[in-house]
Amino acid sequence: MNYGGKIIFVTTGTQEPFDRLIKAVDVIAGKLPETKFIVQAFASTYVPVNIEVSKFITATDFDHYIKHSDLIISHAGMGTIISALVNSKPIIVMPRLLKYGEHRNEHQLATAKKLDSFGYIHVAYNEDDLIAKVLENWPNNLRCLHHVGHEASQSLIDSINGFIKQ
């Protein structure tokens, strides 16, 4: 990835299509021609015009894109969220919703709401919100809101040990 400009990494995971997110990112990319978009999205019926989409990327490439991107846009998958926070990268999540058949339940919405309430991540609750958050704040006003380390905190370890001993 030898691109000299700003990079936005977009990932929807590998389980289900997420056309709403890809359509919104396609709109954003059309308005930010100087920004490189790297997009991983499971099979989709939507055909984007401003971005290229890879259905699958390797774990090595995923880690590389996380580390070298200036912004991550994602579904509310914990793997991507944790990877962004460990690498101190700004992330905007847009949760998949049950009412659109994007998931089996509303756990992504619950995750997004909880992490939003803690102030840990940027959340877009719909396509218009995602487009506005990026276009109004890119590239200078989106920052990582929270950092987590590569190892569990001592308080978490102590709590788990206490639970096990009970």
N, CA, C and O of each residue as an XYZ file, in Angstrom:
664
protein
N       0.862     -1.184      0.000
C       0.000      0.000      0.000
C       0.896      1.231      0.000
O       1.194      1.790      1.055
N       1.322      1.649     -1.185
C       2.203      2.803     -1.322
C       1.444      3.989     -1.881
O       1.794      4.522     -2.933
N       0.417      4.394     -1.181
C      -0.410      5.513     -1.606
C      -0.029      6.717     -0.764
O       0.042      6.610      0.460
N       0.218      7.854     -1.386
C       0.713      9.013     -0.668
C      -0.348      9.844      0.029
O      -0.014     10.685      0.863
N      -1.612      9.632     -0.288
C      -2.679     10.442      0.286
C      -3.337      9.782      1.484
O      -2.791      8.853      2.080
N      -4.507     10.271      1.822
C      -5.282      9.727      2.938
C      -5.985      8.442      2.507
O      -6.374      8.280      1.350
N      -6.135      7.534      3.473
C      -6.727      6.225      3.193
C      -7.857      5.945      4.168
O      -7.711      6.120      5.378
N      -8.988      5.507      3.623
C     -10.117      5.049      4.427
C     -10.296      3.562      4.153
O     -10.470      3.146      3.008
N     -10.253      2.770      5.215
C     -10.467      1.332      5.120
C     -11.895      1.037      5.548
O     -12.330      1.441      6.627
N     -12.614      0.332      4.694
C     -14.015      0.000      4.951
C     -14.135     -1.521      5.006
O     -13.656     -2.223      4.116
N     -14.780     -2.021      6.061
C     -14.979     -3.464      6.158
C     -16.372     -3.772      6.696
O     -16.852     -3.134      7.632
N     -17.001     -4.756      6.086
C     -18.345     -5.156      6.517
C     -18.354     -6.560      7.101
O     -19.417     -7.089      7.426
N     -17.183     -7.167      7.238
C     -17.134     -8.536      7.716
C     -17.389     -9.505      6.571
O     -17.491     -9.107      5.410
N     -17.490    -10.785      6.917
C     -17.577    -11.813      5.877
C     -18.825    -12.684      5.994
O     -18.903    -13.738      5.364
N     -19.804    -12.255      6.795
C     -20.968    -13.121      7.012
C     -22.184    -12.769      6.165
O     -22.876    -13.663      5.679
N     -22.448    -11.503      5.986
C     -23.678    -11.083      5.309
C     -23.385     -9.853      4.451
O     -22.470     -9.091      4.763
N     -24.148     -9.648      3.376
C     -24.028     -8.384      2.639
C     -24.457     -7.211      3.521
O     -25.251     -7.377      4.448
N     -23.929     -6.041      3.226
C     -24.315     -4.827      3.959
C     -24.392     -3.682      2.961
O     -23.599     -2.741      2.997
N     -25.379     -3.792      2.061
C     -25.534     -2.839      0.961
C     -25.710     -1.398      1.426
O     -25.193     -0.485      0.783
N     -26.423     -1.170      2.523
C     -26.635      0.216      2.986
C     -25.299      0.896      3.260
O     -25.107      2.055      2.893
N     -24.388      0.196      3.894
C     -23.077      0.780      4.206
C     -22.284      1.021      2.920
O     -21.685      2.082      2.749
N     -22.279      0.044      2.026
C     -21.499      0.182      0.788
C     -22.049      1.305     -0.090
O     -21.274      2.046     -0.694
N     -23.359      1.440     -0.167
C     -23.943      2.549     -0.939
C     -23.523      3.900     -0.362
O     -23.173      4.814     -1.109
N     -23.556      4.025      0.953
C     -23.167      5.283      1.596
C     -21.692      5.578      1.350
O     -21.332      6.719      1.057
N     -20.842      4.574      1.465
C     -19.407      4.763      1.212
C     -19.170      5.128     -0.250
O     -18.285      5.930     -0.548
N     -19.939      4.556     -1.155
C     -19.811      4.892     -2.569
C     -20.123      6.373     -2.798
O     -19.438      7.041     -3.573
N     -21.156      6.883     -2.123
C     -21.481      8.312     -2.196
C     -20.317      9.148     -1.660
O     -19.904     10.125     -2.284
N     -19.800      8.753     -0.507
C     -18.685      9.477      0.118
C     -17.480      9.496     -0.816
O     -16.875     10.546     -1.029
N     -17.132      8.340     -1.373
C     -15.968      8.250     -2.262
C     -16.123      9.144     -3.483
O     -15.140      9.705     -3.967
N     -17.335      9.284     -3.984
C     -17.577     10.158     -5.121
C     -17.310     11.622     -4.811
O     -17.030     12.414     -5.711
N     -17.399     11.976     -3.542
C     -17.162     13.364     -3.123
C     -15.743     13.593     -2.600
O     -15.354     14.730     -2.333
N     -14.969     12.512     -2.453
C     -13.591     12.611     -1.949
C     -12.622     11.923     -2.907
O     -11.998     10.928     -2.540
N     -12.488     12.445     -4.140
C     -11.660     11.753     -5.132
C     -10.178     11.689     -4.763
O      -9.449     10.859     -5.306
N      -9.726     12.536     -3.865
C      -8.319     12.529     -3.466
C      -8.024     11.504     -2.374
O      -6.869     11.331     -1.984
N      -9.050     10.830     -1.884
C      -8.901      9.836     -0.818
C      -8.970      8.439     -1.412
O      -9.817      8.158     -2.260
N      -8.072      7.561     -0.963
C      -8.093      6.162     -1.402
C      -8.996      5.368     -0.473
O      -8.880      5.471      0.748
N      -9.889      4.582     -1.043
C     -10.789      3.712     -0.292
C     -10.390      2.265     -0.535
O     -10.291      1.819     -1.678
N     -10.166      1.548      0.539
C      -9.926      0.112      0.482
C     -11.154     -0.526      1.114
O     -11.435     -0.305      2.292
N     -11.880     -1.312      0.341
C     -13.188     -1.793      0.782
C     -13.267     -3.314      0.722
O     -13.025     -3.929     -0.317
N     -13.611     -3.900      1.862
C     -13.893     -5.334      1.947
C     -15.361     -5.470      2.282
O     -15.824     -4.944      3.294
N     -16.096     -6.174      1.435
C     -17.525     -6.375      1.680
C     -17.943     -7.722      1.134
O     -17.586     -8.092      0.015
N     -18.697     -8.446      1.926
C     -19.253     -9.726      1.507
C     -20.153     -9.497      0.291
O     -20.579     -8.372      0.033
N     -20.433    -10.546     -0.439
C     -21.256    -10.476     -1.659
C     -22.405     -9.485     -1.504
O     -23.132     -9.494     -0.511
N     -22.544     -8.650     -2.494
C     -23.529     -7.580     -2.439
C     -24.301     -7.526     -3.749
O     -23.780     -7.898     -4.801
N     -25.529     -7.069     -3.683
C     -26.293     -6.871     -4.916
C     -26.047     -5.478     -5.487
O     -26.292     -5.237     -6.669
N     -25.565     -4.564     -4.651
C     -25.286     -3.206     -5.093
C     -23.947     -3.175     -5.835
O     -22.966     -3.758     -5.373
N     -23.912     -2.508     -6.963
C     -22.684     -2.376     -7.742
C     -22.189     -0.934     -7.619
O     -22.772     -0.027     -8.212
N     -21.106     -0.716     -6.845
C     -20.615      0.651     -6.655
C     -19.955      1.216     -7.912
O     -19.458      0.478     -8.762
N     -19.967      2.542     -8.001
C     -19.356      3.206     -9.157
C     -18.078      3.958     -8.783
O     -17.260      4.253     -9.654
N     -17.898      4.270     -7.504
C     -16.749      5.078     -7.088
C     -15.696      4.312     -6.292
O     -14.651      4.868     -5.956
N     -15.958      3.056     -5.992
C     -15.029      2.244     -5.196
C     -14.932      0.846     -5.790
O     -15.849      0.368     -6.458
N     -13.795      0.203     -5.528
C     -13.634     -1.212     -5.845
C     -13.809     -1.987     -4.551
O     -13.360     -1.545     -3.493
N     -14.460     -3.140     -4.631
C     -14.757     -3.931     -3.448
C     -14.108     -5.301     -3.561
O     -14.218     -5.971     -4.588
N     -13.431     -5.709     -2.496
C     -12.909     -7.074     -2.389
C     -13.843     -7.845     -1.477
O     -14.180     -7.366     -0.394
N     -14.265     -9.020     -1.888
C     -15.168     -9.817     -1.064
C     -14.455    -10.387      0.153
O     -15.069    -10.589      1.200
N     -13.156    -10.646      0.015
C     -12.399    -11.245      1.108
C     -10.988    -10.670      1.103
O     -10.408    -10.444      0.041
N     -10.441    -10.434      2.287
C      -9.028    -10.088      2.416
C      -8.436    -10.990      3.491
O      -9.147    -11.462      4.378
N      -7.161    -11.219      3.407
C      -6.506    -12.084      4.388
C      -6.383    -11.353      5.723
O      -6.507    -10.130      5.789
N      -6.142    -12.111      6.770
C      -5.926    -11.509      8.095
C      -4.710    -10.597      8.075
O      -4.711     -9.552      8.725
N      -3.685    -10.974      7.348
C      -2.477    -10.147      7.236
C      -2.801     -8.811      6.566
O      -2.371     -7.757      7.033
N      -3.556     -8.860      5.479
C      -3.947     -7.622      4.796
C      -4.859     -6.774      5.674
O      -4.725     -5.551      5.713
N      -5.789     -7.423      6.381
C      -6.677     -6.702      7.296
C      -5.843     -5.916      8.312
O      -6.067     -4.721      8.504
N      -4.895     -6.574      8.954
C      -4.032     -5.903      9.938
C      -3.256     -4.757      9.299
O      -3.111     -3.690      9.896
N      -2.760     -4.978      8.092
C      -2.003     -3.943      7.381
C      -2.882     -2.718      7.104
O      -2.460     -1.581      7.314
N      -4.093     -2.963      6.636
C      -4.996     -1.851      6.334
C      -5.401     -1.104      7.600
O      -5.486      0.124      7.593
N      -5.647     -1.825      8.672
C      -5.969     -1.164      9.944
C      -4.828     -0.234     10.340
O      -5.060      0.923     10.692
N      -3.614     -0.728     10.283
C      -2.437      0.037     10.744
C      -2.134      1.243      9.867
O      -1.641      2.257     10.363
N      -2.420      1.150      8.573
C      -2.002      2.205      7.646
C      -3.123      3.123      7.175
O      -2.883      4.036      6.385
N      -4.325      2.895      7.643
C      -5.445      3.754      7.242
C      -5.573      4.954      8.176
O      -5.150      4.918      9.332
N      -6.160      6.001      7.647
C      -6.394      7.216      8.432
C      -7.764      7.197      9.093
O      -8.000      7.920     10.060
N      -8.666      6.371      8.574
C     -10.010      6.209      9.127
C     -10.492      4.819      8.775
O     -10.191      4.292      7.704
N     -11.254      4.223      9.705
C     -11.885      2.937      9.459
C     -13.392      3.146      9.544
O     -13.895      3.771     10.478
N     -14.101      2.614      8.558
C     -15.561      2.607      8.558
C     -15.963      1.143      8.560
O     -15.459      0.352      7.762
N     -16.878      0.782      9.465
C     -17.166     -0.630      9.637
C     -18.582     -0.883     10.130
O     -19.261      0.017     10.624
N     -19.007     -2.130      9.981
C     -20.176     -2.616     10.704
C     -19.769     -2.633     12.184
O     -18.606     -2.378     12.497
N     -20.678     -2.922     13.076
C     -20.346     -2.890     14.506
C     -19.821     -4.246     14.970
O     -20.310     -4.815     15.946
N     -18.830     -4.748     14.263
C     -18.188     -6.002     14.616
C     -17.076     -5.755     15.615
O     -16.235     -4.878     15.416
N     -17.073     -6.525     16.689
C     -16.097     -6.294     17.757
C     -14.663     -6.503     17.312
O     -13.772     -5.818     17.814
N     -14.405     -7.417     16.395
C     -13.038     -7.628     15.929
C     -12.457     -6.368     15.310
O     -11.328     -5.983     15.611
N     -13.227     -5.732     14.452
C     -12.757     -4.505     13.799
C     -12.664     -3.367     14.802
O     -11.700     -2.602     14.781
N     -13.648     -3.247     15.675
C     -13.626     -2.173     16.679
C     -12.398     -2.302     17.567
O     -11.687     -1.320     17.786
N     -12.143     -3.489     18.075
C     -10.974     -3.691     18.941
C      -9.683     -3.429     18.174
O      -8.771     -2.795     18.703
N      -9.594     -3.906     16.938
C      -8.392     -3.657     16.132
C      -8.143     -2.164     15.958
O      -7.002     -1.712     16.046
N      -9.194     -1.400     15.714
C      -9.042      0.051     15.564
C      -8.564      0.686     16.872
O      -7.658      1.519     16.864
N      -9.172      0.293     17.993
C      -8.817      0.896     19.276
C      -7.412      0.499     19.724
O      -6.711      1.315     20.322
N      -6.992     -0.719     19.454
C      -5.630     -1.151     19.796
C      -4.615     -0.350     18.994
O      -3.532     -0.037     19.489
N      -4.965     -0.017     17.752
C      -4.049      0.720     16.874
C      -4.273      2.226     16.900
O      -3.693      2.956     16.097
N      -5.118      2.695     17.826
C      -5.404      4.134     17.981
C      -5.884      4.776     16.683
O      -5.446      5.870     16.326
N      -6.775      4.101     15.987
C      -7.321      4.602     14.727
C      -8.751      5.083     14.928
O      -9.522      4.444     15.644
N      -9.110      6.189     14.314
C     -10.514      6.604     14.381
C     -11.376      5.603     13.627
O     -11.004      5.119     12.558
N     -12.528      5.305     14.203
C     -13.450      4.368     13.571
C     -14.867      4.919     13.662
O     -15.290      5.446     14.691
N     -15.586      4.782     12.554
C     -17.021      5.067     12.534
C     -17.703      3.743     12.262
O     -17.420      3.090     11.257
N     -18.595      3.343     13.144
C     -19.350      2.116     12.905
C     -20.791      2.460     12.563
O     -21.380      3.400     13.096
N     -21.332      1.665     11.658
C     -22.752      1.734     11.341
C     -23.293      0.331     11.570
O     -22.968     -0.588     10.818
N     -24.118      0.155     12.603
C     -24.575     -1.194     12.930
C     -25.523     -1.765     11.877
O     -26.344     -1.058     11.292
N     -25.378     -3.058     11.662
C     -26.345     -3.794     10.850
C     -27.647     -3.844     11.637
O     -27.627     -3.918     12.865
N     -28.778     -3.804     10.941
C     -30.070     -3.796     11.623
C     -30.932     -4.981     11.206
O     -30.982     -5.359     10.035
N     -31.598     -5.544     12.180
C     -32.495     -6.673     11.961
C     -33.623     -6.307     10.996
O     -33.990     -7.113     10.140
N     -34.172     -5.102     11.128
C     -35.333     -4.727     10.303
C     -35.030     -4.718      8.804
O     -35.950     -4.772      7.987
N     -33.747     -4.649      8.436
C     -33.362     -4.701      7.024
C     -32.846     -6.086      6.628
O     -32.380     -6.283      5.506
N     -32.931     -7.040      7.553
C     -32.450     -8.386      7.278
C     -30.936     -8.479      7.211
O     -30.398     -9.397      6.592
N     -30.241     -7.533      7.845
C     -28.779     -7.500      7.781
C     -28.123     -8.375      8.845
O     -26.925     -8.651      8.786
N     -28.925     -8.805      9.817
C     -28.409     -9.672     10.873
C     -29.564    -10.419     11.516
O     -30.730    -10.161     11.218
N     -29.227    -11.345     12.401
C     -30.238    -12.197     13.042
C     -30.884    -11.545     14.253
O     -31.963    -11.958     14.678
N     -30.240    -10.539     14.810
C     -30.779     -9.830     15.978
C     -30.169     -8.433     16.013
O     -29.477     -8.030     15.078
N     -30.426     -7.696     17.092
C     -29.955     -6.306     17.174
C     -28.694     -6.149     18.033
O     -28.475     -5.091     18.624
N     -27.870     -7.192     18.104
C     -26.675     -7.073     18.946
C     -25.707     -5.997     18.441
O     -25.029     -5.364     19.251
N     -25.627     -5.776     17.130
C     -24.728     -4.724     16.638
C     -25.229     -3.341     17.050
O     -24.432     -2.465     17.386
N     -26.519     -3.149     17.025
C     -27.076     -1.871     17.474
C     -26.790     -1.670     18.961
O     -26.407     -0.575     19.373
N     -26.973     -2.712     19.765
C     -26.697     -2.624     21.200
C     -25.220     -2.325     21.453
O     -24.891     -1.505     22.310
N     -24.340     -2.979     20.718
C     -22.901     -2.732     20.855
C     -22.569     -1.286     20.509
O     -21.854     -0.611     21.249
N     -23.089     -0.817     19.386
C     -22.812      0.557     18.948
C     -23.317      1.575     19.970
O     -22.611      2.527     20.303
N     -24.532      1.375     20.463
C     -25.100      2.305     21.446
C     -24.279      2.332     22.723
O     -24.027      3.405     23.272
N     -23.858      1.171     23.204
C     -23.089      1.122     24.447
C     -21.725      1.799     24.275
O     -21.329      2.616     25.106
N     -21.018      1.465     23.217
C     -19.700      2.071     23.000
C     -19.813      3.560     22.702
O     -18.923      4.333     23.057
N     -20.892      3.964     22.057
C     -21.168      5.387     21.821
C     -21.403      6.093     23.156
O     -20.894      7.192     23.376
N     -22.171      5.465     24.045
C     -22.465      6.093     25.344
C     -21.202      6.251     26.191
O     -21.115      7.160     27.017
N     -20.226      5.366     25.986
C     -18.941      5.484     26.687
C     -18.033      6.517     26.022
O     -17.025      6.917     26.604
N     -18.378      6.949     24.817
C     -17.532      7.884     24.074
C     -16.308      7.216     23.478
O     -15.284      7.869     23.277
N     -16.397      5.909     23.189
C     -15.243      5.154     22.694
C     -15.106      5.170     21.175
O     -13.999      5.056     20.651
N     -16.225      5.311     20.467
C     -16.207      5.236     19.006
C     -17.185      6.257     18.427
O     -18.079      6.752     19.114
N     -16.990      6.551     17.154
C     -17.961      7.347     16.402
C     -19.005      6.371     15.870
O     -18.656      5.292     15.391
N     -20.279      6.739     15.951
C     -21.341      5.868     15.464
C     -22.218      6.632     14.487
O     -22.601      7.778     14.725
N     -22.524      5.969     13.383
C     -23.507      6.472     12.421
C     -24.682      5.507     12.485
O     -24.527      4.312     12.234
N     -25.847      6.025     12.818
C     -27.003      5.149     12.994
C     -27.779      4.890     11.703
O     -28.701      4.075     11.679
N     -27.396      5.594     10.624
C     -28.007      5.341      9.319
C     -27.082      5.890      8.236
O     -26.043      6.476      8.539
N     -27.454      5.701      6.996
C     -26.615      6.081      5.878
C     -26.345      7.589      5.825
O     -25.208      8.014      5.620
N     -27.398      8.392      6.011
C     -27.221      9.845      5.955
C     -26.282     10.327      7.064
O     -25.471     11.229      6.857
N     -26.404      9.720      8.222
C     -25.530     10.048      9.355
C     -24.076      9.722      9.011
O     -23.178     10.508      9.314
N     -23.838      8.573      8.383
C     -22.480      8.187      7.994
C     -21.906      9.174      6.986
O     -20.780      9.647      7.141
N     -22.677      9.478      5.963
C     -22.213     10.408      4.931
C     -21.886     11.761      5.557
O     -20.837     12.338      5.271
N     -22.764     12.266      6.400
C     -22.544     13.574      7.037
C     -21.324     13.560      7.942
O     -20.515     14.487      7.897
N     -21.173     12.516      8.770
C     -20.031     12.456      9.695
C     -18.706     12.492      8.942
O     -17.770     13.180      9.348
N     -18.637     11.754      7.854
C     -17.380     11.729      7.108
C     -17.161     13.049      6.376
O     -16.103     13.662      6.513
N     -18.141     13.489      5.607
C     -17.936     14.683      4.780
C     -17.747     15.951      5.612
O     -17.009     16.848      5.203
N     -18.394     16.040      6.761
C     -18.259     17.232      7.604
C     -16.972     17.231      8.422
O     -16.542     18.288      8.885
N     -16.353     16.077      8.609
C     -15.206     15.990      9.516
C     -13.912     15.500      8.880
O     -12.868     15.523      9.532
N     -13.952     15.064      7.643
C     -12.775     14.509      6.990
C     -11.937     15.601      6.378
O     -12.501     16.502      5.758
N     -10.634     15.580      6.511
C      -9.842     14.569      7.202
C      -9.379     14.984      8.602
O      -8.784     14.174      9.313
N      -9.636     16.206      9.000
C      -8.968     16.722     10.202
C      -9.703     16.549     11.526
O      -9.075     16.650     12.581
N     -10.993     16.297     11.512
C     -11.743     16.296     12.768
C     -12.219     14.925     13.229
O     -13.072     14.825     14.111
N     -11.678     13.880     12.642
C     -11.993     12.533     13.107
C     -10.743     11.975     13.784
O      -9.687     11.840     13.166
N     -10.891     11.657     15.055
C      -9.747     11.120     15.795
C     -10.189      9.884     16.564
O     -11.380      9.636     16.750
N      -9.221      9.135     16.993
C      -9.504      7.974     17.824
C     -10.034      8.482     19.162
O      -9.417      9.349     19.781
N     -11.154      7.960     19.606
C     -11.774      8.439     20.836
C     -11.341      7.662     22.071
O     -11.525      8.134     23.193
N     -10.771      6.480     21.880
C     -10.380      5.639     23.014
C      -9.296      4.679     22.547
O      -9.272      4.282     21.382
N      -8.416      4.314     23.438
C      -7.349      3.357     23.113
C      -7.417      2.191     24.089
O      -7.641      2.383     25.284
N      -7.224      0.999     23.580
C      -7.084     -0.164     24.458
C      -5.739     -0.802     24.161
O      -5.242     -0.740     23.036
N      -5.155     -1.415     25.181
C      -3.858     -2.053     25.032
C      -3.969     -3.450     24.450
O      -5.063     -3.970     24.232
N      -2.820     -4.038     24.205
C      -2.751     -5.394     23.663
C      -3.005     -6.450     24.742
O      -3.228     -7.619     24.428
N      -2.971     -6.042     25.995
C      -3.154     -6.977     27.095
C      -4.287     -6.492     27.993
O      -4.600     -5.302     28.032
N      -4.891     -7.429     28.710
C      -5.968     -7.089     29.641
C      -5.418     -6.275     30.803
O      -4.276     -6.467     31.222
N      -6.237     -5.367     31.320
C      -5.830     -4.563     32.478
C      -5.755     -5.449     33.711
O      -6.404     -6.493     33.777
N      -4.968     -5.031     34.677
C      -4.843     -5.800     35.912
C      -6.182     -5.904     36.636
O      -6.474     -6.937     37.239
N      -6.997     -4.858     36.586
C      -8.293     -4.918     37.262
C      -9.201     -5.979     36.626
O      -9.950     -6.654     37.332
N      -9.136     -6.129     35.289
C      -9.923     -7.169     34.628
C      -9.410     -8.552     35.028
O     -10.200     -9.446     35.332
N      -8.110     -8.726     35.028
C      -7.518    -10.011     35.423
C      -7.903    -10.355     36.865
O      -8.268    -11.494     37.156
N      -7.821     -9.371     37.765
C      -8.195     -9.597     39.159
C      -9.669     -9.965     39.281
O     -10.035    -10.844     40.062
N     -10.506     -9.293     38.509
C     -11.942     -9.579     38.533
C     -12.227    -11.013     38.059
O     -13.028    -11.724     38.667
N     -11.576    -11.425     36.986
C     -11.769    -12.789     36.480
C     -11.245    -13.810     37.484
O     -11.886    -14.833     37.725
N     -10.083    -13.533     38.067
C      -9.538    -14.445     39.076
C     -10.491    -14.570     40.259
O     -10.704    -15.673     40.763
N     -11.060    -13.472     40.703
C     -12.009    -13.492     41.810
C     -13.240    -14.309     41.480
O     -13.754    -15.046     42.321
N     -13.713    -14.173     40.240
C     -14.871    -14.935     39.797
C     -14.570    -16.434     39.775
O     -15.385    -17.246     40.213
N     -13.405    -16.786     39.266
C     -13.011    -18.203     39.166
C     -12.894    -18.826     40.561
O     -13.273    -19.980     40.765
N     -12.375    -18.069     41.500
C     -12.176    -18.598     42.864
C     -13.488    -18.788     43.616
O     -13.521    -19.499     44.620
N     -14.561    -18.173     43.155
C     -15.850    -18.297     43.855
C     -16.476    -19.610     43.631
O     -17.562    -19.873     44.150
